[in-house]
Amino acid sequence: MLKKIPVSELKLGMHLQAFCGAWLDHPFWRTKFVLTDPNDLVLVRESPISEVWIDISKGLDVEPGSAAAAVNVEIVEKLPEPAPAKIEKTSFNDEVKRASRIVAKGKEAVVSMFQEARMGKAIEAEAAAPLVEEISNSVMRNPGALISLARLKIADDYTYMHSVAVCALMIALARQLGLDEQQTRDAGMAGLLHDLGKAMIPLEVLNKPGKLTDAEFAMIKTHPEEGHKLLLEGKGVSDVTKDVCLHHHEKVDGSGYPKGLNSETMSLFAKMGAVCDVYDAITSNRPYKAGWDPAVSIKRMAEWKGHFDPAVFQAFVKSLGIYPIGSLVRLESGKLGVVIEQGEQSLLKPKVKVFFSTMAQAYIKPETIDLARSPEKIAGREEAAKWGIKDIDRYWAAEKT
């Protein structure tokens, strides 16, 4: 039996079933738990949420003489279905602030799931569904914002932020491939949980700053099967999520692991997972190497024969752009700039913030050029190190977050 009550009537021992309000407004990444921590009670009361649903069959009810009991509170057997959200496309600048909140809360969720897996608790995929929904809606509003922000990680956050990034990349790729809504959600959940097996890897190996020994690398390579075991024991985990977790390190030429699948035996979702996982890995800063430029990464991935399914990879490039946000490019005028937003009409004509002259070998006053409305053209990709440029991300990310 579910009962809607004001947060002022919440007390320890009640079973929270749902918050009446936006996922980003409430203080927890999951709902459906018994309130046992006084700090959690304070967090709820200090949040913008004014009402909650409690399950009185799983926890305490309101006091008979309380204010909530005196009024006609709403009582139902199950929660009403929410009205479908209307999603409208927005600019990068408009979406990025909301996306930064989703990324931050998403990281909290993944950290929590990994900790629960380490403690032997069963994974509940349903608890992460609102996070996947938020990421999906953000990608629909503007795919570049959340995907680009999730690429910015510090070393200790890598494993958790990588899960959020791959979730967003999988959703964008699923939409590009024309998959239906349920398949898109499944792809997103698979991306979020694909590396769950790393919860079973010792942190000193997972975060080792130097080269791994053969024994350590062999340990890392067990994570797909370890994650698959955890998901088999979980609740509400789709076959797609299990499949991507087990097979995201397979290659279409059969040289991947753990099963040596090939193009014929890999599912579409496993092929998608393989592309999204590698892209985020190589574009992210790691303890042992700096991430590659996004556009350079796309170029190099295209050269790896036998690694990715060609059709899936081409769709992936279309979903991100040939020059993804954050890419360093050289214009025909000799100016260097960073891609800050995709062009609406052409993958070859993004918006670029120029800040360096290769002719003068010097920084210039930053200026945004929309290549769709300019005679300027991209001459090629560039490596920041070649020009001694550091912290290139500040040119597109610093003012956004």
KEMARMAR-590722 format. One record per residue: x negated, y negated, z negated of N, C-alpha, C in turn. Coordinates in steps of 0.05 Angstrom, whole numbers, padded with zeros to 5 digits, always signed. Atoms other than C-alpha are relative to their C-alpha. Example, Ala and Ser with C-alpha at 12.3 -4.5 7.8 and 13.67 -1.06 7.14 Angstrom:
-00018+00024+00000-00246+00090-00156-00018-00024+00000/+00016+00024+00001-00273+00021-00143+00015-00022-00014/
//
This chain:
-00017+00024+00000+00000+00000+00000-00018-00025+00000/+00016+00024-00003-00029-00067+00022+00015-00024-00009/-00013+00024+00011-00014-00133-00012-00018-00024+00006/+00015+00024-00006-00034-00203+00010+00002-00018-00025/+00000+00017+00024-00056-00247-00049-00019-00023+00004/+00020+00023-00001-00091-00315-00058-00026+00009-00013/+00026-00008+00011-00166-00309-00073-00002-00006-00030/+00001+00008+00028-00153-00342-00140+00009+00023-00018/-00010-00023+00016-00118-00277-00162-00018+00024+00002/+00019-00022-00003-00176-00232-00141-00014+00006-00027/+00016-00007+00024-00210-00194-00198-00015+00025+00005/+00016-00025-00003-00261-00139-00207+00017+00024-00003/-00015-00025+00000-00234-00070-00194+00021+00001+00022/-00018+00000-00023-00190-00092-00135-00014+00010+00024/+00011-00010-00025-00200-00059-00068+00006-00020+00023/-00003+00019-00022-00212-00111-00014+00005+00016+00026/-00006-00013-00025-00180-00088+00051-00007-00017+00024/+00005+00018-00023-00186-00149+00096+00001-00029-00010/-00001+00029+00005-00198-00224+00095+00019-00013+00020/-00018+00014-00017-00146-00271+00123-00016-00024+00011/+00016+00022-00011-00191-00313+00167-00021+00011+00019/+00021-00008-00019-00249-00311+00216-00023+00015-00013/+00021-00017+00010-00304-00260+00207-00024-00017-00009/+00023+00017+00007-00357-00315+00205+00005-00016-00025/-00006+00017+00023-00320-00351+00149-00002+00015-00027/+00002-00014+00025-00322-00295+00098-00028+00009-00006/+00028-00003+00007-00385-00279+00059-00013+00027+00004/+00011-00027-00002-00393-00205+00074+00002+00009+00029/-00002-00010-00028-00408-00168+00139+00021+00022+00002/-00020-00020-00001-00359-00114+00120+00023-00007-00020/-00021+00001+00020-00292-00110+00085+00005+00029-00010/-00007-00027+00009-00258-00049+00053-00020+00010-00021/+00016-00010+00022-00294-00041-00013+00012-00010-00026/-00009+00008+00026-00279-00044-00087-00018-00022-00011/+00016+00021+00012-00301-00109-00120-00010+00008-00027/+00012-00008+00026-00350-00090-00175-00021-00020-00010/+00022+00019+00007-00401-00147-00174+00013-00028-00004/-00011+00027+00005-00381-00214-00207-00010-00021+00021/+00011+00019-00020-00426-00250-00157+00016+00001+00026/-00016-00003-00024-00384-00222-00099+00026-00015-00003/-00025+00015+00006-00322-00251-00132-00004-00030+00004/+00007+00028-00003-00356-00319-00135-00002-00008+00029/+00004+00006-00028-00376-00315-00062+00026-00002+00015/-00026+00002-00014-00305-00301-00039+00014-00026-00007/-00014+00024+00008-00277-00358-00080-00012-00025+00010/+00013+00023-00010-00328-00406-00054+00001-00002+00031/-00001-00001-00029-00316-00386+00019+00025-00016+00010/-00024+00013-00011-00265-00420+00066+00025+00017-00001/-00023-00018+00000-00220-00359+00059+00018-00006-00024/-00019+00006+00022-00156-00373+00018+00016+00025-00008/-00016-00024+00006-00121-00305+00022-00014+00025+00009/+00012-00026-00008-00141-00232+00025+00021+00022-00003/-00017-00024+00004-00108-00164+00032-00014+00019-00019/+00011-00021+00017-00119-00114-00024+00016+00025+00004/-00013-00026-00002-00103-00040-00023+00005+00010-00029/-00005-00006+00028-00068-00025-00089+00001+00030-00006/+00002-00029+00004-00072+00050-00077-00029+00008-00005/+00028-00006+00004-00148+00046-00081-00014-00017-00021/+00011+00018+00020-00158-00008-00133+00022-00013-00017/-00019+00013+00018-00125-00052-00185+00020-00017+00015/-00021+00018-00011-00060-00090-00171-00002-00026-00016/-00001+00025+00016-00045-00161-00194+00014+00005-00026/-00014-00002+00026-00023-00170-00266+00030-00005+00003/-00029+00004-00003+00053-00164-00274+00009-00029-00006/-00010+00027+00006+00059-00233-00305-00016-00022+00014/+00017+00020-00012+00010-00269-00259+00016-00017+00021/-00013+00018-00019+00026-00325-00210+00005+00015+00026/-00004-00015-00025+00016-00277-00151+00024+00019-00002/-00022-00018+00004+00066-00228-00181+00027-00015-00001/-00025+00016+00003+00117-00284-00192+00011-00009+00027/-00009+00009-00026+00121-00303-00119+00005+00024+00018/-00005-00022-00019+00144-00262-00059-00025+00006+00017/+00024-00007-00015+00077-00233-00039+00007+00019+00023/-00005-00018-00023+00073-00197+00028-00012+00027-00006/+00009-00028+00005+00069-00121+00021+00005+00016+00026/-00003-00016-00024+00057-00075+00081-00014+00027-00003/+00014-00026+00000+00036-00004+00096-00026-00001+00015/+00025+00004-00015-00015-00025+00148-00001-00029+00010/+00004+00027-00009-00044-00090+00172+00012-00005+00027/-00010+00006-00027-00011-00125+00230-00023-00003+00020/+00020+00003-00020-00049-00124+00295-00005-00030+00006/+00005+00029-00006-00085-00191+00306+00006-00006+00029/-00004+00008-00028-00066-00230+00368-00026-00002+00014/+00025+00001-00014-00118-00224+00422-00011-00028+00002/+00012+00026-00001-00167-00281+00420-00003-00010+00028/+00004+00011-00027-00169-00328+00479-00029-00009+00002/+00029+00006-00003-00241-00331+00502-00004-00019+00024/+00006+00019-00022-00262-00392+00543-00030-00005+00002/+00029+00004-00004-00330-00402+00574-00009-00027-00011/+00010+00025+00011-00373-00455+00541-00029-00004+00009/+00028+00006-00008-00440-00488+00553-00019+00013-00020/+00021-00011+00018-00505-00461+00522+00000-00016-00026/+00002+00017+00024-00508-00520+00475+00023+00003-00019/-00024-00003+00017-00437-00510+00450+00000+00027-00014/-00002-00027+00011-00445-00435+00439-00023+00006-00019/+00024-00009+00014-00515-00433+00409+00002-00002-00030/-00002+00003+00030-00497-00459+00339+00017+00023-00012/-00016-00023+00009-00442-00407+00331-00016+00026+00003/+00015-00025-00005-00487-00354+00361-00022+00004-00021/+00021-00002+00020-00542-00370+00310+00012+00011-00026/-00013-00010+00024-00491-00356+00253+00006+00030+00004/-00005-00028-00005-00471-00290+00286-00025+00017-00002/+00026-00014+00001-00544-00269+00295-00009+00004-00030/+00009-00002+00028-00559-00285+00221+00017+00020-00015/-00017-00019+00014-00499-00247+00195-00003+00028+00011/+00005-00026-00012-00512-00191+00245-00025+00013-00011/+00025-00012+00012-00582-00182+00217+00006+00011-00028/-00008-00010+00027-00553-00177+00147+00014+00027+00001/-00015-00024-00003-00506-00123+00171-00018+00024+00006/+00018-00022-00007-00561-00081+00203-00018+00007-00023/+00016-00005+00024-00606-00089+00142+00015+00018-00019/-00016-00015+00019-00549-00064+00099+00005+00029+00010/-00004-00027-00010-00534-00005+00145-00025+00018-00002/+00025-00015+00002-00607+00016+00146-00005+00008-00029/+00004-00007+00029-00611+00012+00070+00019+00022-00009/-00019-00021+00008-00548+00054+00063-00009+00027+00012/+00010-00024-00012-00577+00105+00112-00023+00012-00016/+00023-00010+00016-00641+00109+00071+00009+00013-00027/-00010-00011+00026-00599+00122+00008+00018+00024+00004/-00016-00024-00005-00562+00179+00042+00030-00005+00003/-00029+00005-00004-00495+00143+00051+00008+00004+00029/-00010-00005-00027-00453+00162+00111+00005-00027+00014/-00005+00024-00016-00451+00110+00167+00030-00002+00007/-00028+00005-00008-00382+00079+00178+00000-00020+00023/+00001+00018-00023-00380+00052+00249+00022-00021+00000/-00022+00019+00001-00313+00019+00237-00007-00026-00014/+00008+00024+00016-00345-00029+00187-00014-00020+00018/+00016+00018-00017-00390-00057+00242+00016-00010+00024/-00016+00008-00024-00333-00065+00293+00005-00030+00002/-00003+00029-00003-00319-00138+00275-00025-00015+00009/+00026+00012-00009-00393-00155+00285-00002+00004+00031/+00002-00005-00029-00392-00122+00354+00020-00018+00015/-00020+00018-00012-00328-00161+00369-00010-00028+00002/+00011+00027+00000-00361-00227+00350-00022-00003+00021/+00021+00001-00020-00422-00212+00392+00011+00001+00028/-00013-00002-00027-00378-00192+00451+00013-00026+00008/-00014+00026-00006-00337-00256+00446-00021-00022+00007/+00021+00020-00005-00401-00298+00443-00012+00004+00028/+00011-00006-00027-00429-00263+00505+00020-00008+00022/-00020+00009-00020-00363-00277+00541+00000-00030+00003/+00000+00030-00001-00366-00351+00522-00024-00011+00015/+00025+00008-00014-00439-00359+00544-00021+00022-00006/+00017-00023+00006-00483-00297+00551-00029-00008-00008/+00028+00007+00005-00549-00335+00548-00006-00008-00029/+00005+00011+00027-00540-00365+00478-00009+00021-00020/+00006-00019+00021-00538-00305+00432-00023+00019+00009/+00022-00018-00010-00583-00261+00476-00027-00013-00003/+00026+00014+00003-00637-00314+00476-00008-00004-00029/+00006+00003+00029-00632-00328+00401-00009+00026-00012/+00006-00026+00012-00635-00254+00384-00028+00009+00008/+00028-00007-00009-00702-00250+00422-00020-00013-00019/+00019+00014+00018-00734-00298+00371+00000+00014-00027/+00002-00016+00024-00757-00253+00315-00027-00004-00013/+00026-00003+00013-00811-00252+00262-00005+00029-00004/+00008-00028+00000-00849-00188+00254+00017+00018-00019/-00014-00016+00019-00814-00163+00191+00030+00004+00007/-00028-00002-00008-00745-00175+00222+00004+00017+00024/-00002-00011-00028-00761-00139+00287+00021+00022+00002/-00018-00023-00003-00724-00073+00276+00029-00008-00002/-00028+00008+00005-00660-00107+00251+00010-00019+00022/-00008+00019-00020-00658-00165+00300+00001+00014+00028/+00000-00016-00025-00675-00116+00357+00027+00013+00004/-00026-00013-00002-00610-00079+00341+00022-00020+00009/-00020+00021-00007-00569-00144+00346-00004-00008+00030/+00006+00008-00027-00605-00163+00411+00009+00021+00020/-00007-00021-00019-00594-00095+00444+00031+00003+00001/-00030+00001-00001-00520-00098+00424+00009-00020+00020/-00008+00021-00018-00513-00164+00461-00007+00006+00029/+00009-00006-00027-00553-00141+00521+00018+00022+00012/-00017-00022-00009-00511-00077+00526+00028-00011+00008/-00026+00012-00006-00446-00118+00525-00001-00015+00026/+00003+00016-00025-00471-00166+00579-00003+00019+00024/+00005-00019-00022-00494-00107+00622+00026+00015+00006/-00025-00014-00005-00428-00070+00612+00020-00017+00016/-00018+00018-00015-00389-00131+00636-00009-00002+00029/+00010+00002-00027-00435-00137+00696+00007+00025+00017/-00006-00025-00014-00423-00064+00713+00030+00005+00004/-00029-00002-00003-00347-00075+00709+00013+00021-00018/-00012-00019+00019-00335-00028+00650+00024-00012-00014/-00024+00011+00013-00268-00034+00614-00007-00009-00028/+00005+00012+00026-00259-00066+00546-00010+00021-00020/+00009-00021+00019-00265-00001+00506-00028+00009+00006/+00027-00008-00007-00327+00021+00544-00020-00022-00008/+00018+00022+00007-00357-00048+00533-00005-00001-00030/+00003-00001+00029-00344-00044+00458-00017+00024-00008/+00016-00024+00006-00373+00026+00457-00029-00005+00006/+00028+00007-00007-00435+00001+00493-00013-00018-00021/+00011+00018+00021-00443-00055+00442-00006+00014-00025/+00005-00015+00024-00436-00008+00383-00024+00018+00003/+00023-00017-00005-00486+00039+00415-00026-00016-00002/+00024+00017+00002-00535-00019+00422-00007-00007-00029/+00004+00008+00027-00525-00039+00350-00012+00023-00017/+00009-00023+00016-00538+00032+00323-00021+00017+00013/+00018-00017-00016-00587+00058+00375-00026+00007-00015/+00025-00005+00014-00648+00052+00329+00004+00008-00030/-00005-00006+00028-00615+00075+00264-00020+00020-00011/+00019-00020+00010-00664+00133+00260-00026-00012-00011/+00024+00013+00011-00719+00082+00245+00003-00004-00030/-00004+00002+00029-00688+00078+00175-00014+00023-00014/+00013-00024+00012-00721+00146+00164-00030-00001+00003/+00028+00003-00004-00790+00122+00185-00012-00017-00022/+00013+00017+00021-00837+00096+00129-00005-00028+00010/+00003+00028-00009-00840+00020+00132-00029-00007+00007/+00028+00006-00006-00916+00020+00131-00008+00009+00028/+00005-00009-00028-00914+00058+00197+00016-00017+00019/-00018+00015-00017-00855+00020+00226-00011-00028+00005/+00010+00027-00002-00887-00048+00212-00030-00003+00002/+00029+00000-00001-00960-00029+00222-00010-00021+00020/+00009+00021-00018-00996-00089+00253-00020+00010+00022/+00021-00010-00019-01050-00047+00288+00011+00023+00017/-00007-00023-00018-01051+00011+00337+00008+00024-00018/-00009-00024+00014-01014+00073+00314-00019+00024+00005/+00014-00025-00005-01051+00138+00304+00018+00019+00015/-00017-00020-00015-01027+00199+00344+00021+00011-00019/-00019-00011+00019-00994+00226+00281+00022-00020-00006/-00020+00021+00005-00959+00159+00268+00019-00003+00024/-00017+00003-00024-00935+00154+00340+00019+00024+00002/-00018-00023+00000-00908+00225+00335+00023-00003-00020/-00021+00006+00020-00870+00203+00273+00021-00019+00011/-00018+00019-00012-00841+00143+00309+00018+00013+00021/-00016-00013-00021-00818+00188+00366+00022+00018-00010/-00022-00016+00011-00773+00226+00319+00025-00017-00005/-00023+00017+00008-00727+00166+00309+00025+00005+00016/-00026-00005-00014-00677+00183+00365+00015+00024-00013/-00013-00024+00012-00664+00252+00335+00009-00004-00029/-00007+00007+00027-00664+00226+00264+00026-00017-00001/-00024+00017-00002-00613+00173+00283+00024+00016+00008/-00022-00017-00010-00571+00224+00320+00012+00016-00023/-00009-00016+00023-00568+00267+00257+00017-00018-00019/-00015+00018+00017-00545+00207+00216+00027-00007+00011/-00026+00006-00013-00491+00190+00266+00019+00024+00001/-00017-00024+00001-00466+00262+00268+00014+00002-00027/-00012-00001+00027-00454+00256+00193+00017-00024-00006/-00014+00025+00004-00422+00187+00200+00030+00003+00005/-00029+00000-00005-00349+00167+00206+00007-00019+00022/-00010+00017-00022-00315+00140+00268-00021-00008+00020/+00022+00006-00020-00378+00143+00311+00007+00013+00027/-00008-00010-00026-00363+00149+00385-00022+00017+00013/+00019-00017-00015-00396+00199+00432-00021-00017+00014/+00018+00019-00014-00426+00140+00470-00022-00009-00018/+00020+00009+00019-00461+00115+00408-00021+00022-00007/+00018-00023+00006-00490+00184+00392-00018+00005+00024/+00015-00005-00024-00512+00193+00464-00023-00020+00004/+00020+00021-00004-00549+00126+00469-00021+00002-00022/+00020-00003+00022-00582+00136+00401-00020+00022+00006/+00018-00022-00006-00610+00203+00423-00016-00003+00025/+00013+00000-00027-00628+00186+00495-00010-00027+00010/+00008+00026-00011-00649+00112+00499-00029-00001+00007/+00028-00001-00008-00722+00133+00508-00005+00020+00023/+00003-00017-00023-00708+00179+00567-00006-00018+00025/+00006+00015-00024-00732+00159+00637+00012+00016+00024/-00013-00014-00023-00700+00175+00705-00018+00020+00014/+00018-00019-00013-00763+00212+00728-00005+00024-00018/+00002-00023+00018-00757+00261+00669-00023-00001-00019/+00024+00001+00017-00819+00236+00632+00005-00012-00028/-00007+00012+00026-00782+00207+00572+00003+00020-00022/-00004-00018+00023-00765+00236+00504+00027-00007-00013/+00012-00026+00010-00738+00273+00465+00007+00024+00018/-00009-00023-00015-00704+00318+00517-00010+00002+00028/+00010-00001-00028-00739+00301+00582+00022-00001+00021/-00022+00002-00019-00673+00283+00616-00010-00016+00025/+00007+00015-00025-00674+00254+00687+00025-00014+00010/-00022+00016-00011-00630+00212+00732+00026+00016+00002/-00024-00016-00003-00582+00270+00742+00013+00007-00027/-00010-00009+00025-00575+00288+00669+00005-00022-00021/-00005+00022+00017-00576+00220+00636+00028-00012+00005/-00026+00013-00004-00508+00187+00624-00005-00029+00009/+00002+00028-00007-00494+00117+00649-00008-00017-00024/+00006+00016+00024-00496+00091+00577-00029+00004-00009/+00028-00004+00007-00564+00123+00564-00018-00016+00018/+00016+00016-00019-00591+00090+00627+00002-00030-00007/-00003+00027+00009-00563+00024+00602-00017-00006-00025/+00016+00003+00025-00594+00034+00533-00030-00001+00005/+00029-00001-00006-00662+00049+00564-00009-00027+00010/+00007+00026-00011-00663-00017+00602+00000-00022-00022/-00004+00021+00020-00637-00061+00545-00020+00002-00023/+00020-00004+00022-00683-00030+00492-00027-00009+00009/+00027+00008-00009-00746-00040+00534-00002-00030+00003/+00001+00029-00005-00729-00111+00555-00004-00015-00026/+00003+00015+00025-00719-00135+00484-00027+00006-00014/+00025-00007+00013-00780-00098+00459-00024-00015+00012/+00023+00012-00012-00828-00127+00510+00001-00031+00000/-00002+00030+00001-00801-00199+00505-00002-00010-00029/+00001+00008+00029-00805-00200+00428-00029+00001-00010/+00026+00000+00014-00866-00218+00386+00000+00024-00019/+00003-00024+00018-00890-00155+00350-00024-00004-00017/+00024+00003+00018-00941-00145+00294-00026+00002+00015/+00025-00005-00014-00992-00123+00346-00003-00014+00027/+00002+00015-00025-00977-00166+00407+00021-00021+00003/-00020+00021-00006-00942-00229+00431+00019+00011+00021/-00019-00008-00020-00879-00219+00471-00006-00012+00027/+00004+00010-00027-00881-00227+00546+00022-00020+00007/-00019+00019-00010-00846-00284+00582+00024+00016+00012/-00023-00015-00010-00774-00262+00600-00001+00005+00030/+00000-00004-00029-00782-00273+00675-00023+00019+00008/+00022-00019-00006-00850-00238+00676+00008+00028-00008/-00009-00026+00008-00818-00181+00638+00018+00014+00021/-00017-00010-00022-00764-00173+00691-00016+00009+00023/+00017-00007-00023-00817-00173+00745-00015+00026-00005/+00015-00024+00006-00859-00120+00710+00017+00025-00002/-00019-00022+00003-00800-00076+00693+00008+00010+00028/-00008-00007-00028-00781-00077+00768-00022+00017+00013/+00023-00014-00012-00851-00049+00783-00004+00028-00012/+00004-00026+00013-00845+00011+00736+00017+00021+00014/-00015-00020-00016-00825+00067+00784+00006+00024-00018/-00008-00024+00015-00786+00124+00754+00009-00005-00029/-00007+00006+00028-00771+00088+00689+00031-00004-00003/-00028+00008+00002-00701+00058+00701+00016+00008+00024/-00018-00004-00022-00641+00073+00743+00002-00026+00016/+00002+00024-00016-00646+00024+00801+00026-00017+00000/-00026+00015+00000-00571+00006+00803+00005-00014-00027/-00004+00012+00027-00568-00005+00728-00019-00023-00005/+00019+00021+00004-00631-00046+00729+00008-00025+00016/-00009+00023-00016-00605-00091+00785+00023-00015-00013/-00022+00013+00014-00541-00103+00746-00010-00014-00025/+00012+00013+00023-00583-00119+00685-00012-00027+00007/+00012+00025-00009-00622-00172+00723+00022-00021+00006/-00022+00019-00006-00557-00203+00748+00013-00010-00026/-00013+00009+00025-00530-00205+00676-00017-00020-00015/+00018+00019+00014-00591-00243+00651-00009-00023+00017/+00012+00019-00018-00615-00280+00712-00028+00009+00007/+00028-00006-00009-00680-00272+00751-00019-00014-00018/+00016+00016+00019-00707-00326+00706+00016-00004-00026/-00017+00002+00024-00675-00313+00638-00008-00025-00017/+00005+00023+00018-00670-00370+00586-00026+00006-00015/+00026-00003+00014-00739-00382+00556-00022+00006+00019/+00021-00006-00020-00776-00365+00621-00016-00025+00007/+00017+00022-00009-00835-00410+00640-00003+00002+00030/+00001+00000-00029-00832-00430+00713-00016-00024+00010/+00014+00022-00013-00873-00473+00760+00017-00009+00023/-00015+00011-00023-00836-00519+00807-00018-00007+00022/+00017+00006-00024-00860-00536+00877-00015-00026-00004/+00013+00025+00005-00878-00605+00851-00025+00003-00018/+00023-00005+00018-00930-00573+00804+00007-00003-00029/-00008+00002+00028-00890-00586+00741+00007+00027-00012/-00008-00024+00014-00882-00531+00690+00024-00006-00018/-00023+00004+00017-00816-00522+00654+00011+00027-00011/-00012-00024+00012-00776-00473+00612+00030+00000+00008/-00028-00003-00008-00708-00447+00635+00017-00003-00025/-00017+00005+00024-00655-00473+00587+00029+00009+00005/-00027-00010-00006-00591-00450+00622+00002+00010+00028/-00003-00011-00027-00570-00408+00681+00016-00018+00018/-00016+00015-00020-00543-00440+00745+00026+00014+00004/-00027-00012-00003-00469-00429+00757+00002+00014+00027/-00004-00010-00027-00477-00414+00832-00022+00020+00008/+00022-00016-00010-00546-00383+00841-00020+00007-00022/+00020-00009+00019-00595-00342+00800-00027-00014+00004/+00026+00014-00006-00651-00382+00834+00000-00029-00007/-00002+00029+00006-00626-00450+00810+00010-00005-00028/-00008+00006+00028-00624-00453+00734-00006-00029-00007/+00009+00025+00011-00631-00515+00691-00027+00004-00013/+00028-00003+00010-00704-00526+00673-00008-00026-00014/+00011+00023+00014-00735-00571+00621-00030-00001+00006/+00028+00002-00007-00802-00594+00650-00015-00016-00022/+00015+00013+00022-00857-00615+00601-00030-00001+00005/+00029-00002-00005-00925-00603+00634-00006-00004+00030/+00009+00004-00028-00961-00625+00698-00025+00017+00005/+00024-00016-00006-01008-00574+00729-00020-00017+00016/+00018+00018-00014-01037-00630+00772-00018-00015-00019/+00014+00016+00019-01056-00673+00713-00012+00016-00023/+00008-00018+00022-01068-00613+00667+00007-00013-00027/-00008+00015+00025-01029-00652+00614+00030+00002-00004/-00028+00001+00007-00963-00654+00578+00013-00025+00011/-00015+00023-00009-00910-00701+00606+00025-00002-00017/-00025+00004+00015-00846-00730+00576+00020+00021+00009/-00020-00020-00008-00795-00673+00574+00024-00011+00015/-00023+00009-00016-00740-00679+00626+00014+00025+00010/-00016-00023-00010-00683-00632+00644+00007-00004+00029/-00006+00001-00029-00675-00617+00718+00020+00023+00006/-00019-00021-00009-00613-00580+00745-00007+00006+00029/+00009-00007-00027-00641-00544+00805+00022+00003+00020/-00023-00002-00018-00571-00536+00834+00006-00028+00012/-00005+00027-00009-00570-00612+00842-00026-00016+00005/+00026+00013-00004-00643-00626+00857-00014+00013+00024/+00016-00012-00022-00689-00617+00917-00023+00018-00010/+00021-00016+00012-00739-00585+00869+00008+00030+00002/-00004-00029-00001-00748-00509+00875-00021+00014-00018/+00019-00015+00015-00781-00456+00833-00021+00013+00018/+00022-00011-00016-00849-00437+00862-00008+00028-00011/+00007-00026+00011-00861-00379+00814+00001+00001-00030/+00001-00003+00029-00865-00351+00744-00028-00007-00009/+00026+00006+00010-00922-00372+00699-00004+00012-00028/+00007-00010+00027-00958-00345+00637-00009-00024-00016/+00007+00023+00016-00961-00396+00581-00029-00001-00008/+00028-00001+00009-01030-00372+00559-00019-00012+00022/+00017+00009-00022-01059-00390+00628-00004-00031-00002/+00002+00029+00002-01045-00464+00613-00005-00009-00029/+00005+00008+00029-01060-00462+00538+00024-00010-00014/-00025+00009+00012-00987-00473+00521+00009+00019-00022/-00008-00017+00023-00965-00448+00453+00029-00008-00009/-00027+00005+00011-00896-00442+00420+00019-00012+00021/-00017+00009-00023-00859-00449+00486+00030-00001-00008/-00029-00002+00007-00793-00430+00453+00011-00026-00012/-00011+00025+00012-00789-00498+00418+00013-00018+00021/-00011+00017-00020-00772-00530+00485+00029+00006+00007/-00028-00006-00005-00706-00493+00490+00015+00007-00026/-00014-00010+00024-00691-00467+00420+00000-00020-00023/+00003+00016+00024-00714-00520+00370+00024-00018-00005/-00022+00019+00004-00658-00570+00382+00027+00013+00000/-00026-00014-00002-00605-00517+00389+00010+00011-00026/-00009-00016+00023-00604-00482+00322+00002-00017-00025/
//
